[in-house]
Amino acid sequence: MRRSLGDWNCSVARTLEVLGDGWTMLILRDAFLGTRRFADFEAALGISKNILTKRLQHLVDHGVMEKVDAGVHGTRFEYLLTRKGKDLLTVVTALRQWGDRWEFGPGNEPILVVDQATGDPIEPVRIRRVDGTPVPSRDLGVRPGPGASEDTLRRFQER
């Protein structure tokens, strides 16, 4: 049985509790591409109804998507990204760019994300300083934050 990560004092662990499933990430990918209806998610992903139902409900329960009655002739629901869900665009884009670079290779990208105003591909997602300059990974550090638990503080002291 999988241990819940929802009570860990770690942003990565708690995020994985919400998003740490391949189907969930693919549902989000398709939501960003405009998919909204259950049948459309099912057709695009080739996912079983029971798994799709569970994953969509999980995203609704965590406030990432909302289930909206969009029925004109009877009840039909659509799943829309909430503000919290839309805030995952950078995460999904970073995953796509990593896959483009390391799994497909330059020039073999399955989907190009472009600026609609110019048609130009977007820049790779980067970690940047306050002034906008990129921060090399070797220059990144970590320290306890204001919400650090006693266990987290202890781990940093033991380093």
ZAROKE-363125 format. One record per residue (C-alpha): residue in three letters; y negated, x negated, z; residue number from 1. Coordinates in steps of 0.02 Angstrom, whole numbers, padded with zeros to 5 digits. Last residue first. Layout:
# ZAROKE-363125
<r ALA <Y X Z> NUM>
...
This chain:
# ZAROKE-363125
<r ARG <-00928 -01216 00361> 159>
<r GLU <-00882 -01140 00530> 158>
<r GLN <-01058 -01071 00559> 157>
<r PHE <-01048 -00974 00396> 156>
<r ARG <-00883 -00893 00446> 155>
<r ARG <-00955 -00849 00617> 154>
<r LEU <-01103 -00760 00538> 153>
<r THR <-00984 -00659 00428> 152>
<r ASP <-00878 -00612 00578> 151>
<r GLU <-01031 -00561 00678> 150>
<r SER <-01079 -00447 00533> 149>
<r ALA <-01212 -00492 00406> 148>
<r GLY <-01336 -00353 00366> 147>
<r PRO <-01490 -00465 00365> 146>
<r GLY <-01405 -00587 00249> 145>
<r PRO <-01297 -00737 00288> 144>
<r ARG <-01320 -00882 00169> 143>
<r VAL <-01268 -00919 -00009> 142>
<r GLY <-01317 -01055 -00132> 141>
<r LEU <-01349 -01065 -00318> 140>
<r ASP <-01411 -01229 -00395> 139>
<r ARG <-01242 -01278 -00471> 138>
<r SER <-01238 -01107 -00556> 137>
<r PRO <-01393 -01153 -00655> 136>
<r VAL <-01542 -01040 -00616> 135>
<r PRO <-01629 -00974 -00772> 134>
<r THR <-01819 -00966 -00772> 133>
<r GLY <-01896 -00794 -00742> 132>
<r ASP <-02027 -00841 -00611> 131>
<r VAL <-01924 -00757 -00473> 130>
<r ARG <-01777 -00866 -00522> 129>
<r ARG <-01649 -00804 -00646> 128>
<r ILE <-01464 -00764 -00651> 127>
<r ARG <-01422 -00731 -00831> 126>
<r VAL <-01362 -00586 -00937> 125>
<r PRO <-01350 -00646 -01117> 124>
<r GLU <-01499 -00602 -01225> 123>
<r ILE <-01493 -00439 -01322> 122>
<r PRO <-01445 -00435 -01505> 121>
<r ASP <-01593 -00395 -01619> 120>
<r GLY <-01612 -00221 -01694> 119>
<r THR <-01797 -00228 -01651> 118>
<r ALA <-01835 -00066 -01558> 117>
<r GLN <-01653 -00024 -01522> 116>
<r ASP <-01624 -00191 -01436> 115>
<r VAL <-01445 -00232 -01478> 114>
<r VAL <-01275 -00231 -01395> 113>
<r LEU <-01145 -00293 -01518> 112>
<r ILE <-00971 -00220 -01507> 111>
<r PRO <-00803 -00300 -01552> 110>
<r GLU <-00874 -00477 -01538> 109>
<r ASN <-00788 -00597 -01658> 108>
<r GLY <-00933 -00711 -01707> 107>
<r PRO <-00928 -00806 -01544> 106>
<r GLY <-00758 -00799 -01459> 105>
<r PHE <-00646 -00650 -01424> 104>
<r GLU <-00583 -00679 -01247> 103>
<r TRP <-00705 -00808 -01176> 102>
<r ARG <-00874 -00769 -01254> 101>
<r ASP <-00855 -00585 -01299> 100>
<r GLY <-00761 -00554 -01136> 99>
<r TRP <-00902 -00632 -01034> 98>
<r GLN <-01030 -00532 -01133> 97>
<r ARG <-00937 -00370 -01102> 96>
<r LEU <-00921 -00405 -00916> 95>
<r ALA <-01107 -00447 -00905> 94>
<r THR <-01150 -00286 -00999> 93>
<r VAL <-01041 -00182 -00881> 92>
<r VAL <-01128 -00260 -00730> 91>
<r THR <-01302 -00242 -00807> 90>
<r LEU <-01268 -00059 -00848> 89>
<r LEU <-01211 -00025 -00669> 88>
<r ASP <-01382 00044 -00619> 87>
<r LYS <-01344 00192 -00730> 86>
<r GLY <-01209 00241 -00606> 85>
<r LYS <-01326 00240 -00456> 84>
<r ARG <-01453 00340 -00556> 83>
<r THR <-01312 00460 -00594> 82>
<r LEU <-01201 00444 -00746> 81>
<r LEU <-01149 00611 -00817> 80>
<r TYR <-00979 00692 -00821> 79>
<r GLU <-00974 00853 -00919> 78>
<r PHE <-00891 01013 -00868> 77>
<r ARG <-00845 01167 -00963> 76>
<r THR <-00834 01340 -00889> 75>
<r GLY <-00839 01485 -01009> 74>
<r HIS <-00935 01509 -01170> 73>
<r VAL <-01091 01406 -01138> 72>
<r GLY <-01015 01283 -01019> 71>
<r ALA <-01111 01128 -00965> 70>
<r ASP <-01059 01132 -00782> 69>
<r VAL <-01106 00960 -00718> 68>
<r LYS <-00992 00835 -00634> 67>
<r GLU <-01098 00691 -00570> 66>
<r MET <-01061 00508 -00591> 65>
<r VAL <-01084 00354 -00481> 64>
<r GLY <-01105 00456 -00322> 63>
<r HIS <-00949 00388 -00238> 62>
<r ASP <-00858 00555 -00240> 61>
<r VAL <-00907 00579 -00424> 60>
<r LEU <-00835 00408 -00469> 59>
<r HIS <-00676 00448 -00374> 58>
<r GLN <-00667 00618 -00458> 57>
<r LEU <-00678 00533 -00628> 56>
<r ARG <-00541 00410 -00579> 55>
<r LYS <-00425 00544 -00510> 54>
<r THR <-00445 00660 -00660> 53>
<r LEU <-00421 00515 -00782> 52>
<r ILE <-00260 00463 -00693> 51>
<r ASN <-00193 00642 -00696> 50>
<r LYS <-00242 00673 -00876> 49>
<r SER <-00157 00516 -00941> 48>
<r ILE <-00268 00386 -01025> 47>
<r GLY <-00277 00360 -01213> 46>
<r LEU <-00452 00293 -01186> 45>
<r ALA <-00551 00378 -01323> 44>
<r ALA <-00449 00539 -01320> 43>
<r GLU <-00450 00559 -01131> 42>
<r PHE <-00635 00515 -01116> 41>
<r ASP <-00672 00642 -01253> 40>
<r ALA <-00565 00775 -01171> 39>
<r PHE <-00655 00750 -01004> 38>
<r ARG <-00827 00768 -01083> 37>
<r ARG <-00972 00646 -01066> 36>
<r THR <-00949 00498 -01183> 35>
<r GLY <-01117 00420 -01229> 34>
<r LEU <-01078 00234 -01249> 33>
<r PHE <-01131 00207 -01068> 32>
<r ALA <-01002 00338 -01019> 31>
<r ASP <-00874 00243 -01123> 30>
<r ARG <-00903 00083 -01026> 29>
<r LEU <-00900 00181 -00862> 28>
<r ILE <-00731 00256 -00907> 27>
<r LEU <-00672 00082 -00956> 26>
<r MET <-00727 00014 -00786> 25>
<r THR <-00635 00152 -00695> 24>
<r TRP <-00478 00124 -00799> 23>
<r GLY <-00477 -00060 -00752> 22>
<r ASP <-00492 -00026 -00567> 21>
<r GLY <-00607 -00112 -00445> 20>
<r LEU <-00759 00002 -00466> 19>
<r VAL <-00784 00092 -00300> 18>
<r GLU <-00679 -00016 -00183> 17>
<r LEU <-00727 -00164 -00292> 16>
<r THR <-00909 -00133 -00246> 15>
<r ARG <-00863 -00133 -00062> 14>
<r ALA <-00772 -00299 -00079> 13>
<r VAL <-00912 -00381 -00179> 12>
<r SER <-01045 -00319 -00057> 11>
<r CYS <-00952 -00392 00093> 10>
<r ASN <-00945 -00329 00272> 9>
<r TRP <-00779 -00243 00235> 8>
<r ASP <-00765 -00057 00272> 7>
<r GLY <-00735 00003 00094> 6>
<r LEU <-00606 -00131 00051> 5>
<r SER <-00459 -00016 00083> 4>
<r ARG <-00292 -00104 00092> 3>
<r ARG <-00171 -00066 -00049> 2>
<r MET <00000 00000 00000> 1>
